[in-house]
Amino acid sequence: MGRFTNLGYCIGMILILQSCSSDQSEQTEAVIPVFYEVNSFLSDEVQPIQTDVRYFSADNFVGEVITGYNAEKILMTLEAALALAAIQIELGERGLGLKVFDAYRPQQAVDDFARWAEDINDTSTKAEYYPNIAKQDLFSLGYIAAQSGHSRGSTVDLTLVELITGDELDMGAPWDLFDPISWPTSLEVSLPQKTNRETLREIMLRYGFNPLREEWWHFTLDDEPFPDTYFDFPIN
C-alpha cells in the first residue's frame, strides 16, 4: 500500500469520525479535547504499534512515576493517530514498525520534570540519562523546558522496531538520553545507526512530522490542531 493510499485511508477515517462524533466534540472540547490511543485506527490485519509508557513507571530519568500519568496509555490528537496508523502500514511492508514512548504529556508532568531538574542534589539517574551533562545545565541546553510540545497532543517520541521480533533498531543512543549523541546530526554514531535514524526521519517527514534538533526520537505534526494550547488533563 503506497503513501497516498494510506493518506486516503486516513482522510476517510477523519470524515467518518467527525460526522459520527460532532455532538460529543461540541460538549467536551471546552473542557478537554478528544484524544485517541495510538492504535485506535489500525485494523486487526495490521501489526499494532508497540508502546513503552515509561513515565507510568520508575524507569525514566526522574526515577519515579510522573505526575499526570495515571494509566499505561499513549494518547494523541486524531490527526497524529491517523498519521501514525498510515506510517505503521507502510513500514509493515518493509518488515518494520513503530514503537512509541510518549505522545500527549500533561502540563503537570512537564512541571514535574522542572521540579526534578531544579533539585540539583538528586543525581540518582545521572549515569543512565545524562552522564556527560551537569544537571543544572539541562534547562539551558534545551533538554528540560517550562512547556513542551507534547502537551499540545501532536508530538510523539518513537523509534523503529523489527516487525516480527519487536526488537528496536539501533539508533546509537537510547530514548531520553540527554546527550549530544542523541542529536540527529551527531557524528558519534556508526553508519548503520545513522541509517536507522535517517529511515525514521524520512518517513516521519513524509507524513508531515517535523524533527527536533536535540532528540532523534522527537517529532511534531506540522499541521497540528492545537498549536497554541498546552493541555493539563491527566492520562487516566
N, C-alpha and C positions, 0 to 999 in steps of 0.2 A: 504494500500500500504506500503510495507516494505522499509527499508532504501536502500537496493540495487536496488529495482525498482525505487525509487526516484533518486538515483545516475545515473542509466541508462538513465532516462529521461533527466537529466542534461547533461550527456555526449553527448546524441543525439542532444540536443539543441546547444551545443558548436560547434559540427561538422557542423550543418546546418548554424549557424551564421558565422562561419569562412569561409565557402565556398561562402556564399552569399555576404559578406561584405569585402572581402580581398582587393579589389581595393580601397574602401573608407578608410580602415585602413592604407594602404600604403601612402595615400595622407594626412591623418590628424594626425597620431601618432607623426610626427615630431614636431607638434605644441601643440596639446593636445590629450590625449588618448580618445578612445570611451568609455564613461561611460554610465551606464544604470540606469533608475529609478527602485526603489525597486520592483515594481510589474510587471516589463516588461515580465516575463516569467511564470506568473501564468495564467492558463486558467480561463474562466468565471465560470467554475464549482467549483472553489476553492475560499474560502473567502479571500479577499485581505489582505495583511499585512497592519496593521494600521501605520500611521505616525503622528508625532507631531514635526514639524520643529520649535522649539522654538528659534533657532538662527535667524530665519526670523521674529522675534518679539522682544518685550522688556521683555518677560517672560523668562529671563535667568539671570545668575549670574552677567553679565555686566550691565544689566538693559536697554539695547537698542539693536536695530538690529545690528548684527555682520557684519563687513566688509566682502564682498565677497558673502554674502547670499542675492542674488537679486531675488530669487524666492522660492516658497514653495515646494521645491523638495528634495528628498533623492536620491543622485547619488552614484554609486559604480562601481567597476570593474565587468566585465562579470562573472568572477569566483565567486565573492562574491554574486552577484544577483542570480545566478543559485543555489548556496548552500542554500541561504535563502528560495528560492522557494521550494526546497526539504524539508527543515525543516518545512515550513508552511504546506505542505501537510501532513507530519507525525503528526505534532501537532494537525491538524484538526481532526484526528482520535481519539484524546483524548479529544476533545472539547475545545482545546486551540489554541492560535495563537500568532503571534509576533506583537510587536509594536516597531517601530524604531524611535529613536530621532535624530540620526545623523549618517552619514557614511563619504563620501568624505568631507573633510574640506580644503578649500584653505589655502595656507601658509599665505596669507594676513589676514585671520581670526585668525590664530594662533598668528600672530604678534599683532593683535588687543587685544587678551587675555593678551599678555605680557605687552602691554602698560597699560591696565587696572590694572594688578597686581602690576605694578611699582608705580601706584598712590595710595600710602597707605592712603591718606586722604579721598579717596572715599570709604566709607564703607556702602553705602546705601542698599546693598543686603546682608550684613553680617548675619543678623538674620535668613534669609531663607537658605542661601547657604554655609556659613562657620561659624556657631555660636561659635564653640569651638576652632577655629584656628585663629591665628593672620595673617592678610593679608600678611605681609612681609615674612611669612613662607611658603606660597603656592608654591613657586619655590622649596625650599629645601626639602619639603615633597613630591614632585612629582606630585602635582595636576595641576600645570601650567608648561609648558616647552617651550623652543625655537622652537622645532619641535614636530610634532605629527604624529603618525602612520596613523591617519585619512587622512593626505594629500597624502598618497600613494594609497588611494581608496579602500582598502580591510579591513578596520577596521570599526566596527559598534558599536553603543550604542543602546541597545534594552532591552526590557522586555517581559514578558508573559502576555497575556490577556485571559479572558474568551471569547470564540469564539462568543457566541450568544449575550452576553451583551456588550462586548467590555471593561469590567472593568479590570483594571490592577490587577494582583496578588500582594499581599502584600509582598514586599521584605524587609521590615524593615527600609528602607531608600529610599527617592526619588532619581530619576536620578539627577546627577550633584551636589549632596550634598558632599561637601569637608569635610569629617569627617571620623574618624576611623570606625564608624559604617557602612560605605559604603564598607569597605573591605570585600571580600567574606568570609574571615575566622573570621569575627567579632563574638565574643561571646555575644554581647549585644542584638542580635536578638532572637526572640522566635523560638521554634521548627518548627511551621508551616512556618514562614518566612525563616528559614534556608532550609527547604524542598523545598520551591519555588525557592530559589537561586540554589539549587543543581539540580533541574529539568532543569532549564535554562542552567546551566553549563554543565550538562551531554550531552544534545542534541547538544549544540554548539561544544563541544569537539569531539563528534562522527562524526560530519560533517566537521571537520578539522579546527576549530577555537580555538585559544589559549586565555585564560583569562588574565586579568591584575590584579596585586596584590592589587591595591588600589581601584578598582571600580568593583562592581558586574555586571554592565551592559556592560562592555567594552570587546570586543573580536576582535582578528585579525586573518585573514585567514593564516594558517601556510604556505601554498604554494602560497603566494601572487605573482602576476605577476610583480609588480614594487617594490621590496623590498628596493631599494636604491634611489628611485625617489620621491621627495616631490613636488607635482604639486601646481600651484598657480592660475589656471584659475578660474574665478568666477562662481557661480551657477546662471545661467540665465534661 
